[in-house]
Amino acid sequence: MKKVFNPPSVRRPFGHYNHGLLVPPGASLLVTSGQLGIRPDDTIPADVTGQAELCFEAIRAILEEADMTFADVIRISGFVTRRQDFPAYMAVRDRYTLDPKPVSTLLVVGGFTRPEFLVEVEVTAAKVV
């Protein structure tokens, strides 16, 4: 069982995530590459919500291949190109994450490999086997 850490001496998280998670010994660890909002047919939604949903669906597929679910995700790193996309990205993230909420970092970046990409997401997951 993962243990949550949100010390009272640290400001509460800004959103639906935890400051720290402790994974027990013997857990299997999965780390994903950053996933972009692109479909298998190379089409890309124009908005951050559509792209973020594709990112999280790609992550879901990777988790399933590893016999894991979003309940096993312990860390999410999100990257957006526009500060105003924070709320839309976080709304999608919050729909996919389960309790205990993973730790999370969200950064504004200058861009990705193609200018139409607005968001990229990577996760770390751990499951006791």
Salt bridges, closest charged atoms under 4 A:
GLU53 OE2 - ARG95 NH2 2.54
GLU57 OE2 - ARG60 NH2 3.25
ASP67 OD2 - LYS127 NZ 3.67
ASP85 OD2 - ARG82 NE 2.82
ASP94 OD1 - ARG93 NH2 3.00
GLU116 OE2 - ARG114 NH2 2.91
